[in-house]
């Protein structure tokens, strides 16, 4: 479902809240899918990234 060019680049037409949420949900789904694919393709790099993130979270001060 291609978006209209004027809407895709912040055209004059305002998008509704539901459209924005739908677009955001699709983006987040695709992002999670891309991360899962990267993790399958490069498991060592994914493991290092997970460990690095865990270390950052442990040292983060709330």
Number of C-alpha atoms within 10 A of each C-alpha: 3 5 8 9 9 10 12 9 9 10 11 8 8 8 11 9 9 9 10 11 11 12 12 12 12 12 12 12 12 12 12 12 12 12 13 13 12 13 15 12 11 11 12 11 13 16 12 11 13 12 12 12 11 12 11 11 11 9 8 8 6 4
